[in-house]
Amino acid sequence: METTNGASGPTNGSSGAWNAESRIIPLEPLDQWKPIDNIRTFVFLVVRAILNEEAMRTALNRLIRNHLPILGARLEAISKDGNLAYRLPTSFTTDYQLFHWSSDTVDSTFADAQLLPKVMQTDCEILHGPCTIPELEGKWTPSTWPKERKFERSDTPLLLVHITRYADATVVALNLPHAVTDQMGFGCLIEAWMQLVKGETPAKFLELEPGTLHGLENLSEKELRRKNTFRIMSKSERVRAILNFMPDLILNSNEVRRLLFLPISLIEGLRDRHTKALKAKYGEEAPALTSGDIIIALLAKLAYLGRKTSRTVAITSAMNCRGRHPALPADKPYLHNGTCYALLHTPNPDQVSLAELAYKHRLALVEGLKVENIERSWAVSRAHWKRHLSLHIVEPGQLSYSSTNWCGAWRNLDFGPAVVSREGDECPNTSPLVLGHALQRAYPTRYNTQIMCKADGGFWCDFTISAKRFPLVEKLLKSDPKLSNV
């Protein structure tokens, strides 16, 4: 494996200017509440072309030195409570380790490696791949990479890059603390990187005054604890909420995790059909469903397939606030975390139609993205940070399911500027297939899902279910591949 430390010149692997004068910049609450403070986000960009690594590495160096110096900082705790801050050198010397870069070569074509489901343009059925996201991580990242922040060394750079070369493709693996950025910020970072490779100057990233995303400043304790919302729970409530999950986790401890491919034609067909039926039922003013509504409702139904519970299920979706709140205009790239949460309550998803569950999800997102509700969500997040509470949006006596949708983050990505042209090659598709995860490790993953990207004719999702119920999912998809009766 080839490795370099992202410095401008030769180095012995030390952090160079680490002992030089530095600025201490405390993180905002949205960037460090639990479990975000410990998560490292892994992103895998699959490009069906050979990339110019030297041009990419040089451009990344310029991006950090000249446009996003915060990526060259280090994270450290500044209090006994674990509150985080960036330690940012006032200047970077030539041997300062801005990022870590390594690479490997695989002696085969990407298709011959047989890592992903074989997607045919004529396919209209849900497929799952031969490898899971953790298995792909093992193939596309060094074993020495920290999987969570708690495994970092004190001199670990924020950004880690690993290139896997195939005969006809390149996988760019990136590893960055969630405390630095969310997926939308990650997408902005990569877009700016490719602009520099192309020789263009990227747009200036939005810098906010401390406290801008604090939300409502004087939210009462009563409002912070208002039931059936994203809220603060007492210690006894948190214990009772966790106990709801124990029977399933103890009796059905084994999980099956799959990389799912959901064809665009299938999802859009369900979206259009159910939107038409819902407007006939609720009136033309009823909001139209999105593909994301359909996917999240479908995966929630699959996750609870065959469960006989009568408990209410809280379904939570993380939402991007860029372009939805005045502080985060859509036309300015913003690196750091800018999310809020939508919440709906439903009977057992297995007993609710796909159309109705998707409609409830759409209404929850419309409500959650109102400015006053974004402000409330930020205020509750800040209260979690102050009280050192971890995120789990569920009431005692309920079960839960949560989702994140990354698709919008990668909409403008194009690795074309980094492609090496070779004589006889056809014009490659330079829009990447993006996979990855941003989760706490060693925790069950059956209660959450990630829609990672829309590419190659479908939506790619990271889905987990208990091993006991996985055969039910396989049986359903085989008997009703078009999901006509779901």
N, C-alpha and C positions, 0 to 999 in steps of 0.2 A: 504494500500500500504506500502510495506517495503522499507526502504531507508537507504543508508549509503553514506558517503562522499568520499570514496576511499582513506582514510588515512590508515596508517599501524596500528594504535591503536585507543583507544577511543578518542572521540572528542566532543566538544560542537557545532560543525557546523561552527566554525569560520575558517578563512583561515590560522590559525597557524602562519607560518613563514612569513606572508605577510609583516611584518614590518622589517624583516631582510634585510641584504644587498642584493641588486639585480642588475642584469645587464639589461640595456636598449638596445634592439636589434631592430632597425628600420626594418620594413617590406620592401621587394622589391616591385617595381611598379607593377609587374604582380600579386602580392598578395593583392593589396589594391585599384585598380582602380574601379570606380563605374560601376555597383552596387555590385561587389564582396565584397566590404568593409562592406556591411550591411547584406549580405545573410548568413543564417545558413543552412547548408546542413543536411537534414534528410534522413537517410538510414535505411531500415527495412530488416533484414535478417531472412527469414522464414526457419527454420530448422525442418525437420520432424523427430525429436528425442528429448529426454529429455537431457538437458545439465547440466553439473556440474558447477553451478554458482560460488561456492567458488573457484574452480580451475581457472575459468575465471577471477574472480576479483583479485585473487592473482597474476596471470600472467600479468594482465593489470597494476597493481601497479609496478611490476618489469620492464615491458616494458618502462614505463615513467621514473622511477628512473634511470635505467641503460642503456637505449638505445635511448629513444626519450624524453629527459627532456623538450624540447620545448613545449610538450603537457601539461606540468604542469605549464606553464607560464600563465599570464593574458594579454589580449590585452587592450591597452589604447591609447588615442589620445595624441600626443606629440607636436602638434602645433594648432594654431587657425584654420588652414585649414583642420584639422581632420586627418592629416597623422598619421598612426598607428605604434606602436612598441610593442614588447613583453617586459613585465617586468618579468624577470626570476630570482628567488632567486638563490644565489650562491650555496645553498644546501637546501635540503628539510628536514624539521624536521618530526618526526614521526606523528605529528598531522596535517601536511599540507594537504590541500584538493587538491589532484592531479586530481580528477574527481568526478563526482556525479553519484551514482549508486542507482537505485530503481527497484522494481519488483512488479508484480501483478500476481494473479492466476485466470484463467477462468475455470469454472466448466463444461467443455465440451471438446470433441475432436475438432481438428482444422476443420475437414470437417463439423461437426455439427454446427460450428459457421457461416458457409455459407458467407464467406467474399470474396472469389475469384470465378471466373467462373469455372464451372465444366468441366475440361478438360479431354477428353477421348483420349486414344491413337489412336483411329480410326478417330478422328475429323480432318478435313482438311479445316475447315471454320473459318473465323475470329469471335471471341467471345468478348463480353465485360462483365465485372464483375458487381456484385450487388453493390460494393462499389467503390468510387473514392479514389484517393490518399489522399486528405484531410480528407475523412471519415475514412480511415485506420489509418491515423495519430491520429485522435481522439480516436481510440480504443487502440492504441499501445504506446501512450506517455502520460506522466502526463500533466495535463492542465496548470501546473505552468512553463513548459519549455518555454523559450523565443523562439519565432518563427523567430525573426530577432535580429541582434546584438543591435539595438537601444532599445530593451526591456530588455537587460541584466542588472543585478545589478553589481556593481563594483567588487564584489567578486565572480561572476559567473565563474566556471571553464570552460576551453575551451571545454572539452569533457564531454558529458552527456550520460549516458547509462540507458536504461530501459528494463527489461526482462518481457515478458508476457508468462506465462506458460499455456499450454493447456495439456490435458490428454496424448496427444501423440506427441506434438510438442512444439517448443519454438520459439518465435519471439524476436530477439535482435534488439532493436531500438537504433541508435546512432545519436547524434546531435553535429555537429562541425562546427565552422565558415568556410565559403568558403575561407576566407583570410588565413587560415592555410593550406588548402589542396584542391586539385581537386579530382575527382573520382579515378583516377589512384593512387594518393597518398593514398587515403582512402583504396583502395584495398591492397596496400603494408603494411599499418598499420595493417589491420586485419590479413593478412597473417603472419606477424611477431608475432602478439598476439597469434595466434594458434600454432606457432612453440614453443613459450615459454610454452604453456599449455602442449605440447607434450614432453617438456624437452629438446628441442633443442635450440641452440643459433642462433638468426636471423642474417641475413647479415647486415653489417653496412650500415646505410642510407647515401646517397650521400649528402655532405655538400659543397655548392658552395660559392666562394668568392662574396661579394657584387658587383653587376653590371654585373655578368656573363650572365644574361638573359635580358640585356638591349636592345639587338638588335643593329641595325646600329646606330652608335653614331652621325654621321653628316648628317642625313637625312634632306634635304632642306625643307623649308616651302612649296615650290611648290610641292615636292613629297609627303609631308604629306597631302596635300589637293587634290591629283590627283583623279579626278572623276571616279566613277564606280570601286573603290577599297575600301578596308577597310581604312578609312581616317578620318581626322579632318574636321568637317564642321563648317561653321560660324554660329552665333546665328540665323540669318535670315533663313539659310538653314535648321537648326534643327527645327525651327518653321514650315516651309513649309512642311518638311517631316512628322511631326506629324499630320498636318492638313489633309493629305491624308487619315488617318485612321478614322477621326471623323465621316463622314457620316455613315459608317458601325457600329461604336460603339454607335452612337446616335439612329439610326433607328432599330438596332438589338442588343440591349444592353445585353440581356440575353444570357448566355453561357451554353453549356452542356459539362461537362468534363467526360471522360470515361477512365477506365483501359482496354486497348485492349490486347487481346491475338492473335498473328499472328502465325499460325502453321509453324514450320520449313519446313515441306514438301511443303506447298503452296509457301512460300517465295523462297526456293531453286529451286522449279520448275520454277517459274517466272524468277529467276536469270539465270538459265541455258538456258531457251528458248530464252530470250531476248539477252543474250550474243551471242548465235549462230547467231541470226538474225543481230545483230550489226556488227559482224565480216564479215558476208556476204555482208553487205552494205559498211562498211568502211575499210575492209581489215583485215587480220589476225593479223596485228600489233596493232589493236585497243585493248585497255586494257579491260580485263574481268571485268564484274560487280561483286560487292560483295552483300551479303545479305543486308548490311547497305544501299547501293545505292538504292536498290529496296524499302526498307522500307521508307526511307526518301522521295523518289519520290512519293510513294503511299500516305503517310500521307499528303504531300503537295497538291496532287491532291484532296484528300478528304476534306482538309481544304478549298479549293477554289471551291469545287463542286457547280455548279449552279450559280457561280458569273459571271456576264456579263461584268466585267471590261476589258478594253483594256490596262490598265496600265501594265508596266513591273513589275515583281516581283523579288526581290533580295532574294535569298535563301542562308543562311549562315549555315555552319557547324563548330562547335568547334572540333579541332583535337589535339590529344595527340602528343607531340613532343619527348617523350622518344623513343630512338632508331632511331630518325630521325634527330637529331642535335648532333654534337660532344660533346657538353657540358652535354648532358643527355643520357649516354650510357644505352642501354636496359637491361644490366645485373646488374645494381645497382639500388636499390630502392631509390626513391626520393619522399619526403613527400609533397612538396609545389606545387604551381600551375605551370604547364608546358604545356600550350596550345597555339595554334594559330588558325587562322580562314581561312576557304576556302569560296569563294564567287562565285556564278554564277548568271547570269541574264537571265530571261526567260519570254516569254509571259505568260499570264494567265495559270497556271498549268492545269486547267480544259480543256484547248484547246491543250495541248501537250501530246503525247503518253507517257505511263509509261516508255517504253524502251528508248525514246529519253531523257526524263527528268533524268532518272537514269544514262544515259551515260554522260550527261552534268555534273552531280554531280561527277561522277568518274573522269572526266577530271579536274574539279575544285580542287579535292583533290590531284591529282597527281601534279598539278601546285603549289598548296598551300604548299605542303610538301617539295618543293625544299628548300635547306638551305637558299638561299638568300631571299626567300619569308617568311620563318619562321622569319628570322632576321628583315625583314621589318615589319611584324605583331607585333613583340615584341616592335619595336621602336614606332609604332603608338599607341600601348597600353600604353607605357610609356608617350607619349605625351598627351593621354587622362587623365592619372593620374596627370600630371603636371598642366593641365588646368581645372581639376575637372569636366571633362565631362563624362557623362554616355554612356554606350555602346548601340548603335542602328545603325546597318549597313544597310543603305538604303539611296537612293538619293531622293531629292525633286521630287515629281511627281510619285514616285514608291510606291509599297506595299512591304511587306516583309514576310518571314517565316524563322525561325531559328530552328536548331536541335542540340542535343547532343546525343552521343551514348556511354553509360556506359559499354557495354557488355565486352570489353576487360579488364576492371578493376577487374572483379570478376573471371577471367578464372581459377586462381589457388586456389581459396578459398575452404577450406575443414574444417568443424567443427568436423570431426571425433575424434580428440584428446580430445574434450570436452564432447563427448557423454557418458551418463551413461548407461552402459549395464544392461539390465534387463532380467531375465530368461524368455525364451519363445518368446522374441522379435525377429522378423526377422531382418536381416542386414539392417539398415536404409540407406537412401540416405542422405549423410551428406554434399552434395554440396547445398548451400542455394539458394533459390529464393530471389532475391534482388529487392526491390521496393524503392521508395522514390522520393524526389524532392529537387531542389536547385534553388529556384525562389524568386524574390521579391513578397511579399504578397500584396494583394489588387490591383493587376494589372490584366488586361485581359490576359488570357493565350492562346487565340485562334491563336496567331501568332507564337507559338513555340511548340515544342514537345520534349519529352525525350524517347529514347529507353533505358529502364532501365536494362534489362538483357535478356540473352538467357538461359532458364531453362524449365524443365517439358515439353519438346517437342515444345517449341515456343518462340517467342520474346514478351516481355511484354513492352507495351508503354503507356505513359501518353499523352492522346490526347484530345484536346478541339476544339469545333466548335460552331458557333452561334446556338442558339436554333431554329432559322428559318430554318437553313440548315441541322440540324441533321436528320430530316425525309428523306432527299435526300440520306444521307449516309446509313441509314437503308434500304431504297428501293434498292439501288445499291447492297449492300451486300446480300440481299435476292434474287434479280433477277440474279446476276452474282457472286455466292459465290466463284468460282475459279478465278475470275478476268480475264477471258479470253478476254474480250473486252475493258479493261481499257487502 
